[in-house]
Amino acid sequence: MHRVAVLALEGVPPFELGIPSRVLGNAWDETGRRLYEVTVCTADGAPVTSDAGFTVAVTAGPEALERADTVVVPPTHAMDELTQGAPLPAALAEALARIRPGTRLVSICTGSYVLAAAGLLDGRRATTHWYSAPEFRRAFPRVVLDEDVLFMEDGHVLTSAGVAAGVDLCLYLIRRDHGTAVANRAARMCVVPPWRDGGQAQYIDRPVPEPTVATTTATRAWAMERLDSPLSVDRLARHARMSVRTFSRRFRDEVGMTPVQWLTAQRLDLARQLLETSDLAVDLVALRAGFGSANSLRQHMRSTLGVSPIAYRRTFRTDGLVLAGD
């Protein structure tokens, strides 16, 4: 069983603290066996006070970090000095030093400050809550920050955006470890979508358009039913009854990415599902997902996921079958 240690810090928000236990705790295999053992610990084994005013009592101290395959760091609202780039408190630094090299590291929301202060994000791509992005950049200039995404993966280190984006990241971990079916089942148990389109850009505080202003929502739904067809930005704009310029601007404001980037992401998601759940050869998967050719699908999967379609299928197919024609 994959061991997960969730590090509770003084001033931790209860919602973010509970996300790993709730989401990963609902990941089961086909026999009903839990796939993750989630342990909440503190840096010294003592209770901490949440930012909601109640005490969080734990059953483990820093020794849980030594045993963990994944360590999750939720945010804290009691270490304001980290926002100025100050070093970690000695006890916390000592606790983090006990983590084995190569252990998967995950932060939720501004838990990224803890990883950054420990030097674990230096030179890496990361994200955090969009509201904290300017402050984060000033405090940790060595981190390559992208506040537009819901979560970011760079090697064995993953960071998420604010609050509920921790749910998205935990579902991604399940999907990455055990495939779509297990992640979808966990999402259903938590009554949340298994995947959210777009990034943080759609949540950033901006002037709200008048209700009479058209949106791209209907066009996105229309496009999702036609991913195997040629879908140019011009065609999408015509469906939305907008000029290409207006459509592209409004699309990015609403979704957080360009129409082309969004289409590619949807097609990759469909291709992954087909590779995991069907016996279709790679060239047919490519056609159904709208990539046109197996070569195009390979290029997109390698550039985005770092693997070929065959390697992806071999990793995520539960029956282990890889067709000879692939």
Disulfide bonds with the S-S distance in Angstrom:
none
